[in-house]
């Protein structure tokens, strides 16, 4: 869908990805420097073209997981669901999303930079 460089923090289930961010651990806090975060190709469950960096948690285990996705303009994700509540914060660009079983780009609602959205597990949606 139409977006400039898209980077989003998401809590969702994806294939197993290792934590590759260059982090500074300051006791109970972590600082992820944008220019030091290493992104990997997306897992096989997503279309090629995007890059993912897992920042916290494990997408294959119970509990929260935070990662960033950077996708090219026009990137599309077909209808799918997640076993966890999904939370998205758009950092830059526009993330276009809608709920439903069928991909219909014209129905997608834009989430511009600084927008936050969330939906419960099991809700079918497309991007």
Phi and psi in degrees as GROMACS dihedral restraints (atoms count N, CA, C in turn):
[ dihedral_restraints ]
;  ai    aj    ak    al  type     phi  dphi    fc
    3     4     5     6     1   -70.4    20    10
    4     5     6     7     1   121.0    20    10
    6     7     8     9     1  -160.2    20    10
    7     8     9    10     1   145.2    20    10
    9    10    11    12     1   -72.8    20    10
   10    11    12    13     1  -148.7    20    10
   12    13    14    15     1   -67.1    20    10
   13    14    15    16     1   120.6    20    10
   15    16    17    18     1  -104.1    20    10
   16    17    18    19     1   123.7    20    10
   18    19    20    21     1  -132.2    20    10
   19    20    21    22     1   123.7    20    10
   21    22    23    24     1  -133.4    20    10
   22    23    24    25     1   143.9    20    10
   24    25    26    27     1   -93.5    20    10
   25    26    27    28     1   128.6    20    10
   27    28    29    30     1  -137.4    20    10
   28    29    30    31     1   141.5    20    10
   30    31    32    33     1  -108.9    20    10
   31    32    33    34     1   105.8    20    10
   33    34    35    36     1  -159.4    20    10
   34    35    36    37     1   175.7    20    10
   36    37    38    39     1  -100.1    20    10
   37    38    39    40     1   125.5    20    10
   39    40    41    42     1  -134.7    20    10
   40    41    42    43     1   175.7    20    10
   42    43    44    45     1   -63.8    20    10
   43    44    45    46     1   161.5    20    10
   45    46    47    48     1   -63.7    20    10
   46    47    48    49     1   124.9    20    10
   48    49    50    51     1  -130.0    20    10
   49    50    51    52     1   139.4    20    10
   51    52    53    54     1   -80.8    20    10
   52    53    54    55     1   154.1    20    10
   54    55    56    57     1   -74.9    20    10
   55    56    57    58     1   112.0    20    10
   57    58    59    60     1  -116.1    20    10
   58    59    60    61     1     7.5    20    10
   60    61    62    63     1   -71.1    20    10
   61    62    63    64     1   143.3    20    10
   63    64    65    66     1   -81.9    20    10
   64    65    66    67     1   103.5    20    10
   66    67    68    69     1  -110.4    20    10
   67    68    69    70     1   154.3    20    10
   69    70    71    72     1  -109.5    20    10
   70    71    72    73     1   116.1    20    10
   72    73    74    75     1   -94.3    20    10
   73    74    75    76     1   117.2    20    10
   75    76    77    78     1  -116.6    20    10
   76    77    78    79     1    60.5    20    10
   78    79    80    81     1    80.4    20    10
   79    80    81    82     1  -111.7    20    10
   81    82    83    84     1   -87.8    20    10
   82    83    84    85     1     3.3    20    10
   84    85    86    87     1  -126.7    20    10
   85    86    87    88     1   157.3    20    10
   87    88    89    90     1  -129.8    20    10
   88    89    90    91     1   143.3    20    10
   90    91    92    93     1  -123.2    20    10
   91    92    93    94     1   119.9    20    10
   93    94    95    96     1  -104.7    20    10
   94    95    96    97     1   109.9    20    10
   96    97    98    99     1   -79.6    20    10
   97    98    99   100     1   126.3    20    10
   99   100   101   102     1   -51.9    20    10
  100   101   102   103     1   -43.9    20    10
  102   103   104   105     1   -77.0    20    10
  103   104   105   106     1    -5.2    20    10
  105   106   107   108     1  -108.0    20    10
  106   107   108   109     1    -6.8    20    10
  108   109   110   111     1   -74.8    20    10
  109   110   111   112     1   121.2    20    10
  111   112   113   114     1   -89.8    20    10
  112   113   114   115     1   130.1    20    10
  114   115   116   117     1  -108.2    20    10
  115   116   117   118     1   143.7    20    10
  117   118   119   120     1  -113.4    20    10
  118   119   120   121     1   162.9    20    10
  120   121   122   123     1   -58.5    20    10
  121   122   123   124     1   150.1    20    10
  123   124   125   126     1   -65.3    20    10
  124   125   126   127     1   156.7    20    10
  126   127   128   129     1   -66.6    20    10
  127   128   129   130     1   166.5    20    10
  129   130   131   132     1   -61.1    20    10
  130   131   132   133     1   -18.8    20    10
  132   133   134   135     1   -73.8    20    10
  133   134   135   136     1   -10.6    20    10
  135   136   137   138     1  -116.4    20    10
  136   137   138   139     1   156.2    20    10
  138   139   140   141     1   -63.1    20    10
  139   140   141   142     1   149.2    20    10
  141   142   143   144     1   -62.0    20    10
  142   143   144   145     1   154.5    20    10
  144   145   146   147     1   121.8    20    10
  145   146   147   148     1   -27.4    20    10
  147   148   149   150     1   -95.7    20    10
  148   149   150   151     1   164.0    20    10
  150   151   152   153     1  -122.9    20    10
  151   152   153   154     1   145.7    20    10
  153   154   155   156     1  -129.5    20    10
  154   155   156   157     1   139.9    20    10
  156   157   158   159     1  -128.2    20    10
  157   158   159   160     1   117.1    20    10
  159   160   161   162     1   -81.4    20    10
  160   161   162   163     1   124.3    20    10
  162   163   164   165     1   -99.6    20    10
  163   164   165   166     1   -33.6    20    10
  165   166   167   168     1  -156.3    20    10
  166   167   168   169     1   143.7    20    10
  168   169   170   171     1    81.3    20    10
  169   170   171   172     1  -175.3    20    10
  171   172   173   174     1  -130.6    20    10
  172   173   174   175     1   118.8    20    10
  174   175   176   177     1   -60.3    20    10
  175   176   177   178     1   -18.4    20    10
  177   178   179   180     1   -97.8    20    10
  178   179   180   181     1     5.6    20    10
  180   181   182   183     1  -123.0    20    10
  181   182   183   184     1   163.8    20    10
  183   184   185   186     1   -60.3    20    10
  184   185   186   187     1   154.2    20    10
  186   187   188   189     1    99.0    20    10
  187   188   189   190     1   171.8    20    10
  189   190   191   192     1   -68.6    20    10
  190   191   192   193     1   154.7    20    10
  192   193   194   195     1  -144.4    20    10
  193   194   195   196     1   133.1    20    10
  195   196   197   198     1  -121.9    20    10
  196   197   198   199     1   128.7    20    10
  198   199   200   201     1  -147.8    20    10
  199   200   201   202     1   164.6    20    10
  201   202   203   204     1  -113.8    20    10
  202   203   204   205     1   142.2    20    10
  204   205   206   207     1  -120.7    20    10
  205   206   207   208     1   131.5    20    10
  207   208   209   210     1  -117.4    20    10
  208   209   210   211     1   118.2    20    10
  210   211   212   213     1  -123.1    20    10
  211   212   213   214     1   147.5    20    10
  213   214   215   216     1   -74.8    20    10
  214   215   216   217     1   162.2    20    10
  216   217   218   219     1   -56.1    20    10
  217   218   219   220     1   133.5    20    10
  219   220   221   222     1    87.6    20    10
  220   221   222   223     1     1.3    20    10
  222   223   224   225     1   -63.6    20    10
  223   224   225   226     1   136.5    20    10
  225   226   227   228     1  -128.2    20    10
  226   227   228   229     1   140.2    20    10
  228   229   230   231     1  -120.5    20    10
  229   230   231   232     1   120.9    20    10
  231   232   233   234     1   -66.6    20    10
  232   233   234   235     1   167.7    20    10
  234   235   236   237     1   -52.6    20    10
  235   236   237   238     1   134.5    20    10
  237   238   239   240     1  -159.3    20    10
  238   239   240   241     1   171.6    20    10
  240   241   242   243     1  -130.0    20    10
  241   242   243   244     1   171.6    20    10
  243   244   245   246     1  -132.7    20    10
  244   245   246   247     1   148.6    20    10
  246   247   248   249     1   -81.6    20    10
  247   248   249   250     1    -5.2    20    10
  249   250   251   252     1  -122.0    20    10
  250   251   252   253     1   158.3    20    10
  252   253   254   255     1   -59.8    20    10
  253   254   255   256     1   135.6    20    10
  255   256   257   258     1  -102.4    20    10
  256   257   258   259     1   134.8    20    10
  258   259   260   261     1  -127.6    20    10
  259   260   261   262     1   129.4    20    10
  261   262   263   264     1  -128.1    20    10
  262   263   264   265     1   133.0    20    10
  264   265   266   267     1  -121.2    20    10
  265   266   267   268     1   121.9    20    10
  267   268   269   270     1   -85.3    20    10
  268   269   270   271     1   122.6    20    10
  270   271   272   273     1   -89.0    20    10
  271   272   273   274     1   -43.7    20    10
  273   274   275   276     1  -150.4    20    10
  274   275   276   277     1   160.3    20    10
  276   277   278   279     1    77.8    20    10
  277   278   279   280     1  -159.5    20    10
  279   280   281   282     1  -132.5    20    10
  280   281   282   283     1   132.0    20    10
  282   283   284   285     1  -107.2    20    10
  283   284   285   286     1   118.5    20    10
  285   286   287   288     1  -104.7    20    10
  286   287   288   289     1   126.8    20    10
  288   289   290   291     1  -143.9    20    10
  289   290   291   292     1   152.4    20    10
  291   292   293   294     1  -154.4    20    10
  292   293   294   295     1   164.4    20    10
  294   295   296   297     1   -99.3    20    10
  295   296   297   298     1   145.3    20    10
  297   298   299   300     1   146.4    20    10
  298   299   300   301     1   168.6    20    10
  300   301   302   303     1   -84.3    20    10
  301   302   303   304     1   -16.7    20    10
  303   304   305   306     1  -122.1    20    10
  304   305   306   307     1   134.3    20    10
  306   307   308   309     1   -71.7    20    10
  307   308   309   310     1   116.7    20    10
  309   310   311   312     1  -134.6    20    10
  310   311   312   313     1    92.8    20    10
  312   313   314   315     1   -53.3    20    10
  313   314   315   316     1   -38.1    20    10
  315   316   317   318     1   -65.4    20    10
  316   317   318   319     1   -20.5    20    10
  318   319   320   321     1   -85.4    20    10
  319   320   321   322     1   -16.7    20    10
  321   322   323   324     1   -60.9    20    10
  322   323   324   325     1   140.2    20    10
  324   325   326   327     1   -99.8    20    10
  325   326   327   328     1   130.9    20    10
  327   328   329   330     1   -75.1    20    10
  328   329   330   331     1   138.3    20    10
  330   331   332   333     1  -117.7    20    10
  331   332   333   334     1    95.4    20    10
  333   334   335   336     1   -72.8    20    10
  334   335   336   337     1   171.8    20    10
  336   337   338   339     1   -48.4    20    10
  337   338   339   340     1   141.0    20    10
  339   340   341   342     1    76.9    20    10
  340   341   342   343     1     7.6    20    10
  342   343   344   345     1   -84.5    20    10
  343   344   345   346     1   144.3    20    10
  345   346   347   348     1  -121.4    20    10
  346   347   348   349     1   139.4    20    10
  348   349   350   351     1  -144.5    20    10
  349   350   351   352     1   153.5    20    10
  351   352   353   354     1  -150.5    20    10
  352   353   354   355     1   152.6    20    10
  354   355   356   357     1  -151.7    20    10
  355   356   357   358     1   150.3    20    10
  357   358   359   360     1   -67.5    20    10
  358   359   360   361     1   160.7    20    10
  360   361   362   363     1   -60.5    20    10
  361   362   363   364     1   151.4    20    10
  363   364   365   366     1    84.8    20    10
  364   365   366   367     1    -7.2    20    10
  366   367   368   369     1   -82.9    20    10
  367   368   369   370     1   119.7    20    10
  369   370   371   372     1   -74.2    20    10
  370   371   372   373     1   132.0    20    10
  372   373   374   375     1  -149.2    20    10
  373   374   375   376     1   164.7    20    10
  375   376   377   378     1  -137.9    20    10
  376   377   378   379     1   157.4    20    10
